[in-house]
Amino acid sequence: HDIAILRTMGATRGAILRIFLMTGAAIGVVGTLAGVLLGVLICLNVERIRQFFSWLAGERLFNPELYFLSQLPARMDASETISVVLMALVLSFLATLFPAWRAARLDPVEALRYE
């Protein structure tokens, strides 16, 4: 409905396509950055988080006698992190292409006919 109104007000197919691509790319970038920051924060503090939950529960989580771990290991590889970030950005951009293409192809008359 909103896309049809934009089209009747003079927005071209290219303008609608750009709006959808920019919005989808912005959402993908913000989501990817938030995920990376949260993931790095958790990875760097995984042992402190385990200790906090052990304190909160009042018992040892991942008992070393049972799991053969004295602490939770966490190692972050920069190349893997960068490849995951790039893949997330590419996939989020690719996920915006089809809806943007469909929105740009929308016929305003058909969209507003049953409103």
DSSP file (Angstrom, degrees, kcal/mol; ACC not computed):
  #  RESIDUE AA STRUCTURE BP1 BP2  ACC     N-H-->O    O-->H-N    N-H-->O    O-->H-N    TCO  KAPPA ALPHA  PHI   PSI    X-CA   Y-CA   Z-CA
    1    1 A H     >        0   0    0      0, 0.0     4,-1.9     0, 0.0     5,-0.1   0.000 360.0 360.0 360.0 -50.0    0.0    0.0    0.0
    2    2 A D  H  >  +     0   0    0      1,-0.2     4,-2.2     2,-0.2     5,-0.1   0.874 360.0  52.5 -66.5 -37.1    2.7    2.5    1.0
    3    3 A I  H  > S+     0   0    0      1,-0.2     4,-2.4     2,-0.2    -1,-0.2   0.906 107.8  51.9 -65.0 -40.8    4.9    1.5   -2.0
    4    4 A A  H  > S+     0   0    0      1,-0.2     4,-2.4     2,-0.2    -1,-0.2   0.888 108.6  50.8 -63.0 -38.8    1.9    2.1   -4.3
    5    5 A I  H  X S+     0   0    0     -4,-1.9     4,-1.5     2,-0.2    -1,-0.2   0.914 109.8  50.0 -65.7 -41.9    1.4    5.6   -2.8
    6    6 A L  H  <>S+     0   0    0     -4,-2.2     5,-2.4     1,-0.2     4,-0.3   0.915 111.0  49.8 -60.5 -42.0    5.1    6.4   -3.3
    7    7 A R  H ><5S+     0   0    0     -4,-2.4     3,-1.3     1,-0.2    -2,-0.2   0.905 109.9  49.8 -64.5 -41.2    4.9    5.2   -6.9
    8    8 A T  H 3<5S+     0   0    0     -4,-2.4    -1,-0.2     1,-0.3    -2,-0.2   0.762 105.5  58.2 -70.6 -22.2    1.7    7.4   -7.6
    9    9 A M  T 3<5S-     0   0    0     -4,-1.5    -1,-0.3    -5,-0.2    -2,-0.2   0.501 132.6 -88.9 -83.6  -3.5    3.5   10.4   -6.1
   10   10 A G  T < 5S+     0   0    0     -3,-1.3     2,-0.2     1,-0.3    -3,-0.2   0.479  74.3 148.5 115.6   2.5    6.3   10.0   -8.7
   11   11 A A      < -     0   0    0     -5,-2.4    -1,-0.3    -6,-0.2     2,-0.1  -0.520  40.5-135.1 -70.5 133.9    8.9    7.6   -7.2
   12   12 A T     >  -     0   0    0     -2,-0.2     4,-2.1     1,-0.1     5,-0.2  -0.333  22.0-106.4 -82.7 168.4   10.5    5.6   -9.9
   13   13 A R  H  > S+     0   0    0      1,-0.2     4,-2.4     2,-0.2     5,-0.2   0.893 122.7  53.5 -60.8 -39.0   11.2    1.8   -9.8
   14   14 A G  H  > S+     0   0    0      2,-0.2     4,-2.5     1,-0.2    -1,-0.2   0.875 106.5  51.5 -63.9 -37.8   14.9    2.6   -9.2
   15   15 A A  H  > S+     0   0    0      2,-0.2     4,-2.4     1,-0.2    -1,-0.2   0.913 110.9  47.6 -66.2 -42.4   14.1    4.9   -6.3
   16   16 A I  H  X S+     0   0    0     -4,-2.1     4,-2.3     2,-0.2    -2,-0.2   0.917 112.1  50.7 -64.0 -42.0   11.9    2.1   -4.6
   17   17 A L  H  X S+     0   0    0     -4,-2.4     4,-2.5     1,-0.2    -2,-0.2   0.923 111.2  47.8 -60.8 -45.1   14.7   -0.4   -5.2
   18   18 A R  H  X S+     0   0    0     -4,-2.5     4,-2.9     2,-0.2     5,-0.3   0.891 109.4  53.5 -64.4 -39.6   17.3    1.9   -3.7
   19   19 A I  H  X S+     0   0    0     -4,-2.4     4,-2.3     1,-0.2     5,-0.2   0.944 112.8  43.3 -60.4 -47.6   15.1    2.6   -0.6
   20   20 A F  H  X S+     0   0    0     -4,-2.3     4,-2.6     2,-0.2     5,-0.2   0.903 115.1  49.0 -66.4 -40.7   14.7   -1.1    0.0
   21   21 A L  H  X S+     0   0    0     -4,-2.5     4,-2.5    -5,-0.2     5,-0.2   0.914 113.0  46.8 -66.5 -41.8   18.3   -1.9   -0.6
   22   22 A M  H  X S+     0   0    0     -4,-2.9     4,-2.3     2,-0.2    -2,-0.2   0.906 114.6  47.0 -66.8 -40.6   19.5    0.9    1.7
   23   23 A T  H  X S+     0   0    0     -4,-2.3     4,-2.4    -5,-0.3    -2,-0.2   0.939 115.0  45.5 -66.2 -46.2   17.1   -0.1    4.4
   24   24 A G  H  X S+     0   0    0     -4,-2.6     4,-2.4     1,-0.2    -2,-0.2   0.899 113.8  49.2 -63.7 -41.0   18.0   -3.8    4.2
   25   25 A A  H  X S+     0   0    0     -4,-2.5     4,-2.6    -5,-0.2    -1,-0.2   0.899 110.8  50.5 -66.2 -39.5   21.7   -3.0    4.1
   26   26 A A  H  X S+     0   0    0     -4,-2.3     4,-2.6     2,-0.2     5,-0.2   0.926 111.6  47.4 -64.4 -43.7   21.5   -0.7    7.1
   27   27 A I  H  X S+     0   0    0     -4,-2.4     4,-2.5     1,-0.2     5,-0.2   0.915 113.3  49.5 -62.6 -41.7   19.6   -3.3    9.1
   28   28 A G  H  X S+     0   0    0     -4,-2.4     4,-2.4     2,-0.2    -2,-0.2   0.900 112.4  46.6 -63.6 -41.9   22.1   -6.0    8.1
   29   29 A V  H  X S+     0   0    0     -4,-2.6     4,-2.7     2,-0.2     5,-0.2   0.932 114.4  46.3 -67.5 -45.7   25.1   -3.8    9.1
   30   30 A V  H  X S+     0   0    0     -4,-2.6     4,-2.5     1,-0.2     5,-0.2   0.927 115.3  47.0 -63.8 -43.9   23.6   -2.8   12.4
   31   31 A G  H  X S+     0   0    0     -4,-2.5     4,-2.3    -5,-0.2    -1,-0.2   0.900 113.2  48.5 -64.4 -40.6   22.7   -6.4   13.2
   32   32 A T  H  X S+     0   0    0     -4,-2.4     4,-2.6    -5,-0.2    -2,-0.2   0.924 112.6  47.7 -66.1 -44.4   26.1   -7.7   12.2
   33   33 A L  H  X S+     0   0    0     -4,-2.7     4,-2.6     2,-0.2     5,-0.2   0.909 112.4  49.2 -63.8 -41.3   27.9   -5.1   14.3
   34   34 A A  H  X S+     0   0    0     -4,-2.5     4,-2.4    -5,-0.2    -1,-0.2   0.913 112.7  48.4 -64.0 -41.1   25.8   -5.8   17.3
   35   35 A G  H  X S+     0   0    0     -4,-2.3     4,-2.6     2,-0.2    -2,-0.2   0.895 112.1  48.3 -65.3 -40.8   26.3   -9.5   16.9
   36   36 A V  H  X S+     0   0    0     -4,-2.6     4,-2.8     2,-0.2     5,-0.3   0.935 112.8  47.7 -65.8 -46.1   30.1   -9.1   16.6
   37   37 A L  H  X S+     0   0    0     -4,-2.6     4,-2.3     1,-0.2    -2,-0.2   0.924 115.3  45.0 -62.3 -43.9   30.3   -6.9   19.6
   38   38 A L  H  X S+     0   0    0     -4,-2.4     4,-2.3    -5,-0.2    -1,-0.2   0.911 114.5  49.1 -66.1 -41.9   28.2   -9.2   21.7
   39   39 A G  H  X S+     0   0    0     -4,-2.6     4,-2.7    -5,-0.2    -2,-0.2   0.910 112.6  46.4 -64.3 -43.4   30.1  -12.2   20.5
   40   40 A V  H  X S+     0   0    0     -4,-2.8     4,-2.5     2,-0.2    -1,-0.2   0.908 112.1  52.0 -65.6 -41.7   33.5  -10.7   21.2
   41   41 A L  H  X S+     0   0    0     -4,-2.3     4,-1.0    -5,-0.3    -2,-0.2   0.919 113.8  43.0 -60.9 -44.4   32.4   -9.5   24.6
   42   42 A I  H  < S+     0   0    0     -4,-2.3     3,-0.4     2,-0.2     4,-0.2   0.914 113.3  52.0 -68.5 -42.1   31.2  -13.0   25.5
   43   43 A C  H >< S+     0   0    0     -4,-2.7     3,-0.8     1,-0.2     4,-0.2   0.901 111.0  46.8 -62.7 -40.6   34.2  -14.7   24.1
   44   44 A L  H 3< S+     0   0    0     -4,-2.5    -1,-0.2     1,-0.2    -2,-0.2   0.715 123.2  34.6 -74.1 -19.2   36.6  -12.6   26.0
   45   45 A N  T 3X S+     0   0    0     -4,-1.0     4,-2.3    -3,-0.4    -1,-0.2   0.065  76.5 120.0-122.3  24.8   34.7  -13.0   29.3
   46   46 A V  H <> S+     0   0    0     -3,-0.8     4,-2.2    -4,-0.2     5,-0.1   0.858  77.9  49.5 -64.0 -35.9   33.4  -16.5   29.0
   47   47 A E  H  > S+     0   0    0      2,-0.2     4,-2.4    -4,-0.2    -1,-0.2   0.904 111.1  49.0 -70.4 -39.7   35.2  -17.7   32.2
   48   48 A R  H  > S+     0   0    0      2,-0.2     4,-2.3     1,-0.2    -2,-0.2   0.888 111.0  51.0 -64.6 -37.6   33.9  -14.7   34.2
   49   49 A I  H  X S+     0   0    0     -4,-2.3     4,-2.4     2,-0.2    -2,-0.2   0.913 110.1  49.4 -64.9 -42.5   30.4  -15.5   33.0
   50   50 A R  H  X S+     0   0    0     -4,-2.2     4,-2.1     1,-0.2    11,-0.2   0.914 111.5  49.1 -62.3 -42.7   30.8  -19.1   34.0
   51   51 A Q  H  X S+     0   0    0     -4,-2.4     4,-2.5     2,-0.2    -2,-0.2   0.894 110.0  51.7 -64.5 -39.3   32.0  -18.1   37.4
   52   52 A F  H  X S+     0   0    0     -4,-2.3     4,-2.7     1,-0.2    -2,-0.2   0.934 111.6  45.7 -62.9 -46.3   29.1  -15.6   37.8
   53   53 A F  H  X S+     0   0    0     -4,-2.4     4,-2.3     2,-0.2     6,-0.3   0.832 111.1  53.6 -68.7 -30.6   26.5  -18.3   36.9
   54   54 A S  H  X>S+     0   0    0     -4,-2.1     4,-1.6     2,-0.2     5,-1.0   0.923 111.9  45.1 -65.0 -43.6   28.3  -20.7   39.3
   55   55 A W  H  <5S+     0   0    0     -4,-2.5    -2,-0.2     2,-0.2    -1,-0.2   0.906 113.6  50.3 -64.0 -42.0   28.0  -18.1   42.1
   56   56 A L  H  <5S+     0   0    0     -4,-2.7    -2,-0.2     1,-0.2    -1,-0.2   0.882 115.2  42.0 -65.2 -39.7   24.4  -17.4   41.1
   57   57 A A  H  <5S-     0   0    0     -4,-2.3    -1,-0.2     2,-0.2    -2,-0.2   0.711 104.4-129.9 -81.1 -20.9   23.4  -21.1   41.2
   58   58 A G  T  <5S+     0   0    0     -4,-1.6     2,-0.3     1,-0.3    -3,-0.2   0.620  78.0  76.2  81.1  12.1   25.4  -21.9   44.3
   59   59 A E  S   <S-     0   0    0     -5,-1.0     2,-0.4    -6,-0.3    -1,-0.3  -0.966  91.0 -84.8-147.9 163.8   27.1  -24.8   42.8
   60   60 A R        -     0   0    0     -2,-0.3     3,-0.4    -3,-0.1     2,-0.4  -0.545  35.5-148.2 -75.9 125.4   30.0  -25.5   40.3
   61   61 A L  S    S+     0   0    0     -2,-0.4    -7,-0.1     1,-0.2    -1,-0.0  -0.753  82.8  14.7 -88.0 141.1   29.0  -25.4   36.7
   62   62 A F  S    S-     0   0    0     -2,-0.4    -1,-0.2     1,-0.1     7,-0.2   0.981  90.1-141.7  56.3  61.7   31.0  -27.8   34.5
   63   63 A N    >>  -     0   0    0     -3,-0.4     4,-2.9     1,-0.2     3,-1.1  -0.299   3.8-137.0 -53.4 125.8   32.5  -29.7   37.5
   64   64 A P  H 3> S+     0   0    0      0, 0.0     4,-1.4     0, 0.0    -1,-0.2   0.778 102.3  58.8 -62.3 -26.4   36.2  -30.5   36.6
   65   65 A E  H 34 S+     0   0    0      2,-0.2    -2,-0.1     1,-0.1     5,-0.1   0.807 117.0  32.8 -70.8 -27.4   35.8  -34.0   37.9
   66   66 A L  H <4 S+     0   0    0     -3,-1.1    -1,-0.1     3,-0.1    -3,-0.1   0.847 131.6  28.7 -95.4 -41.0   33.0  -34.7   35.4
   67   67 A Y  H  < S-     0   0    0     -4,-2.9    -2,-0.2     2,-0.2     3,-0.1   0.483  93.5-128.9-102.8  -5.1   34.0  -32.6   32.4
   68   68 A F     <  +     0   0    0     -4,-1.4     2,-0.4    -5,-0.4    -3,-0.1   0.830  69.8 121.3  57.7  35.4   37.8  -32.6   32.8
   69   69 A L        -     0   0    0     -6,-0.2    -1,-0.2    -7,-0.2    -2,-0.2  -0.995  44.3-174.1-127.9 126.8   37.8  -28.8   32.5
   70   70 A S  S    S+     0   0    0     -2,-0.4     2,-0.3     1,-0.3    -1,-0.1   0.726  83.7   2.3 -87.4 -23.2   39.2  -26.4   35.2
   71   71 A Q  S    S-     0   0    0     -7,-0.1    -1,-0.3   -21,-0.0   -24,-0.1  -0.975  87.2 -93.1-152.9 161.0   37.9  -23.5   33.2
   72   72 A L        -     0   0    0     -2,-0.3     2,-0.3    -3,-0.1   -25,-0.1  -0.663  42.1-136.3 -78.9 121.9   36.0  -22.9   29.9
   73   73 A P        +     0   0    0      0, 0.0     2,-0.3     0, 0.0    -1,-0.0  -0.579  27.5 173.6 -79.1 140.5   38.4  -22.4   27.1
   74   74 A A        +     0   0    0     -2,-0.3     2,-0.4   -30,-0.1   -27,-0.1  -0.936   5.1 172.5-147.7 123.2   37.8  -19.6   24.6
   75   75 A R        -     0   0    0     -2,-0.3     2,-0.5     2,-0.0   -31,-0.1  -0.995  17.6-151.9-133.0 127.7   40.0  -18.6   21.8
   76   76 A M        -     0   0    0     -2,-0.4     2,-0.6   -36,-0.0    -2,-0.0  -0.876   5.1-154.8-104.4 125.7   39.0  -16.0   19.2
   77   77 A D     >  -     0   0    0     -2,-0.5     4,-2.3     1,-0.1     5,-0.2  -0.875   6.7-150.8-100.4 123.8   40.6  -16.3   15.7
   78   78 A A  H  > S+     0   0    0     -2,-0.6     4,-2.6     1,-0.2     5,-0.2   0.878  94.9  51.7 -63.5 -39.8   40.6  -13.0   13.9
   79   79 A S  H  > S+     0   0    0      1,-0.2     4,-2.2     2,-0.2    -1,-0.2   0.899 111.7  46.8 -67.7 -38.4   40.5  -14.5   10.4
   80   80 A E  H  > S+     0   0    0      2,-0.2     4,-2.3     1,-0.2    -2,-0.2   0.907 112.7  50.3 -66.6 -40.9   37.4  -16.6   11.3
   81   81 A T  H  X S+     0   0    0     -4,-2.3     4,-2.3     1,-0.2    -2,-0.2   0.922 111.8  47.2 -62.7 -44.5   35.7  -13.6   12.9
   82   82 A I  H  X S+     0   0    0     -4,-2.6     4,-2.7     1,-0.2    -1,-0.2   0.904 111.6  50.6 -65.1 -41.0   36.3  -11.5    9.8
   83   83 A S  H  X S+     0   0    0     -4,-2.2     4,-2.3     1,-0.2    -1,-0.2   0.889 111.0  48.9 -66.3 -37.0   35.1  -14.2    7.5
   84   84 A V  H  X S+     0   0    0     -4,-2.3     4,-2.4     2,-0.2    -2,-0.2   0.909 111.8  49.3 -66.9 -41.1   31.9  -14.7    9.6
   85   85 A V  H  X S+     0   0    0     -4,-2.3     4,-2.3     2,-0.2    -2,-0.2   0.935 112.7  47.0 -62.8 -46.2   31.3  -10.9    9.6
   86   86 A L  H  X S+     0   0    0     -4,-2.7     4,-2.5     1,-0.2    -2,-0.2   0.908 112.4  49.8 -62.9 -41.6   31.8  -10.7    5.8
   87   87 A M  H  X S+     0   0    0     -4,-2.3     4,-2.7     1,-0.2     5,-0.2   0.903 110.4  50.5 -64.5 -40.3   29.5  -13.7    5.2
   88   88 A A  H  X S+     0   0    0     -4,-2.4     4,-2.3     2,-0.2    -2,-0.2   0.904 111.8  47.7 -64.1 -41.0   26.8  -12.1    7.4
   89   89 A L  H  X S+     0   0    0     -4,-2.3     4,-2.0     2,-0.2    -2,-0.2   0.919 113.4  47.2 -66.4 -43.1   27.0   -8.8    5.5
   90   90 A V  H  X S+     0   0    0     -4,-2.5     4,-2.7     2,-0.2    -2,-0.2   0.930 113.9  47.7 -63.8 -45.3   26.9  -10.5    2.1
   91   91 A L  H  X S+     0   0    0     -4,-2.7     4,-2.1     1,-0.2    -2,-0.2   0.884 110.9  50.5 -65.5 -38.0   23.9  -12.7    3.2
   92   92 A S  H  X S+     0   0    0     -4,-2.3     4,-0.7    -5,-0.2    -1,-0.2   0.878 112.4  47.8 -68.3 -34.9   22.0   -9.8    4.6
   93   93 A F  H >X S+     0   0    0     -4,-2.0     3,-0.9     2,-0.2     4,-0.8   0.927 112.1  48.9 -68.5 -43.6   22.5   -7.9    1.4
   94   94 A L  H >X S+     0   0    0     -4,-2.7     4,-0.7     1,-0.3     3,-0.6   0.847 105.8  58.7 -63.6 -32.9   21.4  -10.8   -0.7
   95   95 A A  H 3< S+     0   0    0     -4,-2.1    -1,-0.3     1,-0.2    -2,-0.2   0.712 104.0  52.2 -70.0 -19.3   18.4  -11.2    1.5
   96   96 A T  H <X S+     0   0    0     -3,-0.9     4,-2.0    -4,-0.7    -1,-0.2   0.665  92.6  75.8 -87.6 -16.8   17.3   -7.7    0.6
   97   97 A L  H <X S+     0   0    0     -4,-0.8     4,-2.6    -3,-0.6     5,-0.2   0.935  93.7  46.3 -64.1 -49.0   17.5   -8.2   -3.1
   98   98 A F  H  X S+     0   0    0     -4,-0.7     4,-2.6     2,-0.2     5,-0.2   0.939 115.0  44.6 -64.9 -48.5   14.4  -10.2   -3.7
   99   99 A P  H  > S+     0   0    0      0, 0.0     4,-2.5     0, 0.0    -1,-0.2   0.894 115.0  50.4 -61.8 -36.2   12.0   -8.0   -1.6
  100  100 A A  H  X S+     0   0    0     -4,-2.0     4,-2.2     2,-0.2    -2,-0.2   0.920 111.3  47.7 -65.8 -42.2   13.5   -4.9   -3.2
  101  101 A W  H  X S+     0   0    0     -4,-2.6     4,-1.5    -5,-0.2    -1,-0.2   0.906 112.9  48.3 -64.1 -42.9   13.0   -6.3   -6.7
  102  102 A R  H  X S+     0   0    0     -4,-2.6     4,-0.6     1,-0.2    -2,-0.2   0.899 111.9  49.5 -64.8 -40.8    9.4   -7.3   -5.9
  103  103 A A  H >< S+     0   0    0     -4,-2.5     3,-0.7     1,-0.2    -2,-0.2   0.890 109.7  51.2 -66.0 -38.5    8.7   -3.9   -4.4
  104  104 A A  H 3< S+     0   0    0     -4,-2.2    -1,-0.2     1,-0.2    -2,-0.2   0.825 109.8  50.4 -68.1 -30.3   10.1   -2.1   -7.4
  105  105 A R  H 3< S+     0   0    0     -4,-1.5    -1,-0.2    -5,-0.2    -2,-0.2   0.568  82.6 124.1 -81.9  -9.4    8.0   -4.2   -9.8
  106  106 A L    <<  -     0   0    0     -3,-0.7     3,-0.1    -4,-0.6    -3,-0.0  -0.270  59.6-136.4 -60.2 130.8    4.8   -3.5   -7.9
  107  107 A D     >  -     0   0    0      1,-0.1     4,-2.2     2,-0.0     5,-0.2  -0.798   7.6-149.2 -87.2 119.7    2.0   -2.0  -10.0
  108  108 A P  H  > S+     0   0    0      0, 0.0     4,-1.9     0, 0.0    -1,-0.1   0.831  94.8  55.7 -61.9 -31.8    0.4    0.9   -8.1
  109  109 A V  H  > S+     0   0    0      2,-0.2     4,-1.1     1,-0.2    -3,-0.0   0.933 110.1  44.6 -66.3 -44.9   -3.0    0.4   -9.7
  110  110 A E  H  > S+     0   0    0      1,-0.2     4,-0.6     2,-0.2     3,-0.2   0.889 113.3  51.5 -65.7 -39.1   -3.1   -3.3   -8.6
  111  111 A A  H  < S+     0   0    0     -4,-2.2     3,-0.2     1,-0.2    -1,-0.2   0.857 117.1  38.1 -68.3 -34.9   -1.9   -2.5   -5.1
  112  112 A L  H >< S+     0   0    0     -4,-1.9     3,-1.2    -5,-0.2    -1,-0.2   0.540  93.2  88.8 -93.7  -7.0   -4.5    0.2   -4.5
  113  113 A R  H 3< S+     0   0    0     -4,-1.1    -1,-0.2     1,-0.3    -2,-0.1   0.883  95.2  35.7 -59.8 -42.4   -7.4   -1.5   -6.3
  114  114 A Y  T 3<        0   0    0     -4,-0.6    -1,-0.3    -3,-0.2    -2,-0.1   0.171 360.0 360.0-102.3  18.3   -8.7   -3.4   -3.2
  115  115 A E    <         0   0    0     -3,-1.2    -1,-0.2  -114,-0.0    -2,-0.1   0.446 360.0 360.0 -84.6 360.0   -7.9   -0.8   -0.6
